[in-house]
Amino acid sequence: MTVEVTDKIDQESYDRVVELLVEYNLSKTQQFKNEINKPIEIIARNNNGEIIGGLYGRSIWGTLEVKTFVVKTENRNDGIGRKLIIEAEKEAKNRNCRFISLDTFSFQAPEFYEKLGFKKIGTETDFPKGFEKYYYRKEI
């Protein structure tokens, strides 16, 4: 056996590792085989067509998992983030999800999620050093 460490991602290796994980997960989650498991992209653009915010994630096993979510700094507090989350909730309902889950750092916008009804379900302390990482979930 050999083990390689690198900071360059080889797409073929990455794809195979994901494939191995999916195979294993499928062997343990047959009861969820009829759930809608697919990616989601929600993009906000200004009147010039420029991206000013977006949300990426996936629905998996009855939960919409938000992986990446941001609103451009100068467009914050304009209701854009709220609109993106509302659209995610609508799509989660369309996909028969029971929850939306996400994580955020203490220096990002935990209060924003709490105002929208998300409940903190976990905290990782000192990550990054001097901050916290919060885990949230919202029941739909």
Buried (B, 14 or more C-beta within 10 A) or exposed (E): EEEEEEEEEEEEEEEEEEEEEEEEEEEEEEEEEEBBBEEBEBEBEEEEEEEBBBBBBBBBBBBBBBEEBBBBEEBBEBEBBEBBBEBBBEBBEEBEBBBBBBBBBBEBBBEBBBEBEBEEEEEEEEEEEEBBBBBBBBEB
